[in-house]
């Protein structure tokens, strides 16, 4: 429920999370190895949506996470980019 609530905040008012990105990203990255696929998908979607608003702030940590040897982390990062590309093409940001 916590991750769903965060996702709703990201969808509706992502600007309010800027001060919390340094706390959120490690929390999200820790969930990349969750046994619950629904949580992994919510995390990837949330990161992708955050990337639309904060590409400079979270881009480096995503790149670093993608370059780890952790397959779960790599999959989560790949999915997050998929969500950001899909959302970005529908968004008025581009």
GUKOL-877610 format. One record per atom (N, C-alpha, C, O): atom name; x, y, z; residue number from 1. Coordinates in steps of 0.02 Angstrom, whole numbers. Atoms other than C-alpha are relative to their C-alpha. Example, Ala and Ser with C-alpha at 12.3 -4.5 7.8 and 13.67 -1.06 7.14 Angstrom:
atome; u; v; w; num
N; 45; -59; 0; 1 .
CA; 615; -225; 390; 1 .
C; 45; 60; 0; 1 .
O; 97; 59; 33; 1 .
N; -42; -59; -3; 2 .
CA; 684; -53; 357; 2 .
C; -39; 55; 37; 2 .
O; -14; 110; 45; 2 .
//
This chain:
atome; u; v; w; num
N; 40; -59; 0; 1 .
CA; 0; 0; 0; 1 .
C; 43; 63; 0; 1 .
O; 26; 114; -30; 1 .
N; -46; -56; -4; 2 .
CA; 146; 116; 38; 2 .
C; 24; 20; -70; 2 .
O; 25; 79; -87; 2 .
N; -25; -14; 67; 3 .
CA; 215; 100; -139; 3 .
C; -55; 25; -46; 3 .
O; -42; 66; -90; 3 .
N; 56; -26; 40; 4 .
CA; 44; 126; -217; 4 .
C; -14; 73; 17; 4 .
O; -28; 113; -28; 4 .
N; 11; -69; -21; 5 .
CA; 23; 286; -116; 5 .
C; 54; 45; -30; 5 .
O; 39; 99; -55; 5 .
N; -54; -40; 30; 6 .
CA; 193; 349; -172; 6 .
C; -10; 7; -75; 6 .
O; 2; 61; -103; 6 .
N; 12; -3; 72; 7 .
CA; 150; 306; -352; 7 .
C; -53; 52; -16; 7 .
O; -47; 89; -65; 7 .
N; 53; -50; 12; 8 .
CA; -9; 410; -340; 8 .
C; 26; 71; 9; 8 .
O; 6; 116; -28; 8 .
N; -30; -66; -10; 9 .
CA; 90; 557; -272; 9 .
C; 43; 18; -61; 9 .
O; 41; 74; -85; 9 .
N; -43; -11; 58; 10 .
CA; 214; 538; -415; 10 .
C; -42; 18; -61; 10 .
O; -23; 62; -100; 10 .
N; 44; -12; 57; 11 .
CA; 73; 535; -542; 11 .
C; -32; 70; 5; 11 .
O; -35; 106; -44; 11 .
N; 40; -61; -8; 12 .
CA; -22; 683; -470; 12 .
C; 38; 62; 20; 12 .
O; 19; 118; 2; 12 .
N; -36; -58; -24; 13 .
CA; 106; 796; -389; 13 .
C; 74; -17; 13; 13 .
O; 97; -14; 70; 13 .
N; -69; 22; -9; 14 .
CA; 286; 739; -420; 14 .
C; 46; 55; 26; 14 .
O; 99; 40; 55; 14 .
N; -43; -54; -22; 15 .
CA; 357; 912; -383; 15 .
C; 11; 2; 76; 15 .
O; 63; 26; 99; 15 .
N; -6; -2; -74; 16 .
CA; 327; 890; -196; 16 .
C; 51; -51; 26; 16 .
O; 67; -50; 85; 16 .
N; -46; 53; -22; 17 .
CA; 449; 743; -191; 17 .
C; 74; 17; -9; 17 .
O; 117; -22; 9; 17 .
N; -69; -17; 15; 18 .
CA; 607; 835; -244; 18 .
C; 47; -7; 60; 18 .
O; 102; -33; 54; 18 .
N; -43; 2; -60; 19 .
CA; 675; 848; -67; 19 .
C; 8; -71; 28; 19 .
O; 48; -82; 73; 19 .
N; -1; 68; -27; 20 .
CA; 645; 662; -38; 20 .
C; 32; -51; -48; 20 .
O; 34; -110; -32; 20 .
N; -28; 47; 49; 21 .
CA; 729; 587; -192; 21 .
C; 58; -40; 28; 21 .
O; 64; -100; 13; 21 .
N; -57; 36; -27; 22 .
CA; 887; 542; -97; 22 .
C; -21; -55; 49; 22 .
O; 15; -103; 58; 22 .
N; 27; 52; -44; 23 .
CA; 781; 442; 25; 23 .
C; -40; -52; -39; 23 .
O; -38; -111; -23; 23 .
N; 42; 45; 38; 24 .
CA; 663; 367; -103; 24 .
C; 39; -49; -44; 24 .
O; 22; -108; -47; 24 .
N; -35; 43; 48; 25 .
CA; 788; 300; -228; 25 .
C; 30; -62; 32; 25 .
O; 21; -117; 6; 25 .
N; -25; 62; -31; 26 .
CA; 879; 182; -108; 26 .
C; -56; -47; 22; 26 .
O; -49; -108; 17; 26 .
N; 58; 40; -18; 27 .
CA; 710; 123; -45; 27 .
C; -26; -39; -60; 27 .
O; -40; -99; -56; 27 .
N; 22; 32; 61; 28 .
CA; 656; 86; -222; 28 .
C; 50; -53; -23; 28 .
O; 31; -108; -42; 28 .
N; -51; 48; 23; 29 .
CA; 820; 2; -267; 29 .
C; 1; -62; 44; 29 .
O; 12; -117; 18; 29 .
N; 3; 58; -45; 30 .
CA; 806; -111; -115; 30 .
C; -57; -47; -19; 30 .
O; -53; -107; -6; 30 .
N; 57; 42; 19; 31 .
CA; 639; -174; -182; 31 .
C; 9; -36; -66; 31 .
O; -34; -76; -86; 31 .
N; -11; 33; 65; 32 .
CA; 715; -231; -347; 32 .
C; 8; -76; 9; 32 .
O; -1; -113; -39; 32 .
N; -7; 72; -12; 33 .
CA; 746; -401; -266; 33 .
C; -59; -29; 38; 33 .
O; -57; -85; 63; 33 .
N; 60; 24; -34; 34 .
CA; 573; -415; -189; 34 .
C; -27; -62; -35; 34 .
O; -26; -66; -97; 34 .
N; 31; 60; 29; 35 .
CA; 491; -584; -215; 35 .
C; -68; 16; -30; 35 .
O; -95; -23; -70; 35 .
N; 66; -20; 23; 36 .
CA; 328; -492; -249; 36 .
C; 7; 39; -66; 36 .
O; 32; 95; -67; 36 .
N; -6; -31; 66; 37 .
CA; 318; -453; -435; 37 .
C; -40; 65; -5; 37 .
O; -19; 112; -39; 37 .
N; 41; -61; 2; 38 .
CA; 181; -324; -408; 38 .
C; 39; 59; 29; 38 .
O; 35; 114; 3; 38 .
N; -40; -53; -30; 39 .
CA; 296; -223; -295; 39 .
C; 55; 20; -47; 39 .
O; 68; 80; -56; 39 .
N; -54; -16; 48; 40 .
CA; 439; -235; -420; 40 .
C; -27; 42; -58; 40 .
O; 6; 89; -80; 40 .
N; 29; -38; 56; 41 .
CA; 323; -171; -558; 41 .
C; -20; 70; 22; 41 .
O; -9; 118; -16; 41 .
N; 18; -67; -25; 42 .
CA; 257; -27; -452; 42 .
C; 62; 43; 9; 42 .
O; 62; 102; -8; 42 .
N; -63; -36; -9; 43 .
CA; 435; 22; -408; 43 .
C; 28; 22; -67; 43 .
O; 49; 80; -74; 43 .
N; -26; -18; 66; 44 .
CA; 491; 18; -590; 44 .
C; -42; 55; -31; 44 .
O; -15; 102; -60; 44 .
N; 45; -52; 28; 45 .
CA; 339; 119; -644; 45 .
C; 11; 67; 35; 45 .
O; 13; 119; 2; 45 .
N; -10; -62; -38; 46 .
CA; 366; 246; -506; 46 .
C; 66; 33; -18; 46 .
O; 69; 94; -26; 46 .
N; -64; -28; 19; 47 .
CA; 549; 268; -548; 47 .
C; -3; 30; -70; 47 .
O; 23; 84; -83; 47 .
N; 8; -26; 68; 48 .
CA; 505; 288; -731; 48 .
C; -36; 67; -2; 48 .
O; -18; 112; -39; 48 .
N; 39; -62; -3; 49 .
CA; 378; 422; -690; 49 .
C; 40; 56; 34; 49 .
O; 36; 114; 15; 49 .
N; -43; -50; -32; 50 .
CA; 499; 510; -573; 50 .
C; 54; 25; -49; 50 .
O; 73; 83; -48; 50 .
N; -52; -18; 48; 51 .
CA; 629; 508; -712; 51 .
C; -25; 55; -48; 51 .
O; 15; 97; -69; 51 .
N; 29; -52; 43; 52 .
CA; 512; 614; -819; 52 .
C; 8; 69; 32; 52 .
O; 26; 117; -3; 52 .
N; -3; -63; -36; 53 .
CA; 512; 751; -687; 53 .
C; 71; 17; 22; 53 .
O; 91; 75; 23; 53 .
N; -66; -11; -30; 54 .
CA; 688; 729; -616; 54 .
C; 56; -39; -36; 54 .
O; 91; -78; -3; 54 .
N; -51; 40; 35; 55 .
CA; 802; 658; -752; 55 .
C; 72; 14; 24; 55 .
O; 112; -33; 29; 55 .
N; -69; -17; -21; 56 .
CA; 958; 751; -693; 56 .
C; 13; -24; 71; 56 .
O; 70; -41; 88; 56 .
N; -9; 19; -70; 57 .
CA; 930; 707; -511; 57 .
C; 7; -76; 9; 57 .
O; 47; -99; 49; 57 .
N; -2; 72; -11; 58 .
CA; 899; 520; -528; 58 .
C; 35; -39; -56; 58 .
O; 48; -99; -49; 58 .
N; -34; 34; 55; 59 .
CA; 983; 481; -694; 59 .
C; 65; -33; 20; 59 .
O; 76; -91; 2; 59 .
N; -63; 31; -19; 60 .
CA; 1156; 452; -620; 60 .
C; -9; -63; 45; 60 .
O; 27; -112; 36; 60 .
N; 10; 58; -43; 61 .
CA; 1090; 334; -485; 61 .
C; -31; -58; -39; 61 .
O; -16; -116; -24; 61 .
N; 27; 53; 42; 62 .
CA; 990; 238; -615; 62 .
C; 54; -32; -43; 62 .
O; 57; -93; -50; 62 .
N; -56; 26; 41; 63 .
CA; 1143; 222; -726; 63 .
C; 45; -45; 42; 63 .
O; 65; -99; 21; 63 .
N; -43; 39; -45; 64 .
CA; 1247; 161; -579; 64 .
C; -34; -66; 19; 64 .
O; -2; -118; 20; 64 .
N; 36; 61; -18; 65 .
CA; 1112; 37; -527; 65 .
C; -3; -49; -58; 65 .
O; 2; -110; -49; 65 .
N; 4; 43; 60; 66 .
CA; 1097; -29; -705; 66 .
C; 66; -35; -13; 66 .
O; 67; -90; -41; 66 .
N; -66; 28; 13; 67 .
CA; 1284; -63; -710; 67 .
C; 23; -50; 54; 67 .
O; 79; -74; 51; 67 .
N; -18; 49; -51; 68 .
CA; 1282; -177; -557; 68 .
C; -5; -70; -29; 68 .
O; -29; -80; -85; 68 .
N; 6; 71; 20; 69 .
CA; 1294; -366; -569; 69 .
C; -65; -31; 25; 69 .
O; -76; -91; 16; 69 .
N; 64; 23; -27; 70 .
CA; 1123; -380; -487; 70 .
C; -52; -2; -56; 70 .
O; -75; 51; -79; 70 .
N; 47; 8; 55; 71 .
CA; 1005; -449; -620; 71 .
C; -68; 32; 16; 71 .
O; -98; 63; -28; 71 .
N; 64; -30; -20; 72 .
CA; 850; -395; -523; 72 .
C; 2; 76; -6; 72 .
O; -46; 107; -28; 72 .
N; -9; -73; 5; 73 .
CA; 917; -217; -515; 73 .
C; 0; 21; -74; 73 .
O; -30; 71; -92; 73 .
N; -4; -16; 72; 74 .
CA; 956; -218; -702; 74 .
C; -70; -4; -32; 74 .
O; -88; 39; -72; 74 .
N; 68; 7; 27; 75 .
CA; 781; -280; -744; 75 .
C; -44; 57; 22; 75 .
O; -81; 86; -18; 75 .
N; 40; -55; -26; 76 .
CA; 700; -150; -632; 76 .
C; 18; 66; -35; 76 .
O; -26; 105; -52; 76 .
N; -22; -61; 34; 77 .
CA; 804; -10; -712; 77 .
C; -25; 0; -72; 77 .
O; -48; 52; -97; 77 .
N; 24; 5; 69; 78 .
CA; 760; -71; -886; 78 .
C; -75; 14; -4; 78 .
O; -98; 50; -48; 78 .
N; 73; -12; -1; 79 .
CA; 575; -75; -844; 79 .
C; -16; 73; 15; 79 .
O; -63; 101; -13; 79 .
N; 13; -70; -16; 80 .
CA; 585; 99; -769; 80 .
C; 11; 44; -61; 80 .
O; -27; 92; -72; 80 .
N; -11; -39; 61; 81 .
CA; 657; 168; -931; 81 .
C; -57; -12; -49; 81 .
O; -77; 34; -85; 81 .
N; 57; 15; 43; 82 .
CA; 518; 81; -1025; 82 .
C; -60; 43; 20; 82 .
O; -93; 73; -23; 82 .
N; 56; -42; -23; 83 .
CA; 390; 170; -917; 83 .
C; 12; 73; -13; 83 .
O; -35; 109; -30; 83 .
N; -13; -71; 12; 84 .
CA; 476; 338; -935; 84 .
C; -6; 16; -74; 84 .
O; -29; 70; -92; 84 .
N; 5; -12; 72; 85 .
CA; 485; 321; -1125; 85 .
C; -73; -1; -21; 85 .
O; -94; 42; -61; 85 .
N; 71; 5; 17; 86 .
CA; 302; 269; -1137; 86 .
C; -38; 61; 25; 86 .
O; -78; 91; -12; 86 .
N; 34; -57; -30; 87 .
CA; 243; 406; -1021; 87 .
C; 24; 65; -32; 87 .
O; -15; 111; -44; 87 .
N; -29; -61; 29; 88 .
CA; 360; 534; -1097; 88 .
C; -29; 16; -67; 88 .
O; -36; 75; -84; 88 .
N; 28; -13; 65; 89 .
CA; 285; 513; -1269; 89 .
C; -71; 25; 4; 89 .
O; -96; 57; -42; 89 .
N; 68; -23; -9; 90 .
CA; 112; 546; -1201; 90 .
C; -3; 65; 40; 90 .
O; -55; 98; 43; 90 .
N; -1; -57; -45; 91 .
CA; 165; 687; -1086; 91 .
C; 9; 65; -38; 91 .
O; 34; 67; -94; 91 .
N; -10; -66; 29; 92 .
CA; 163; 872; -1122; 92 .
C; 70; 27; 14; 92 .
O; 88; 81; -9; 92 .
N; -68; -21; -15; 93 .
CA; 343; 881; -1056; 93 .
C; 43; -1; -62; 93 .
O; 94; 34; -64; 93 .
N; -42; 7; 59; 94 .
CA; 410; 835; -1228; 94 .
C; -33; 28; -61; 94 .
O; -4; 26; -115; 94 .
//
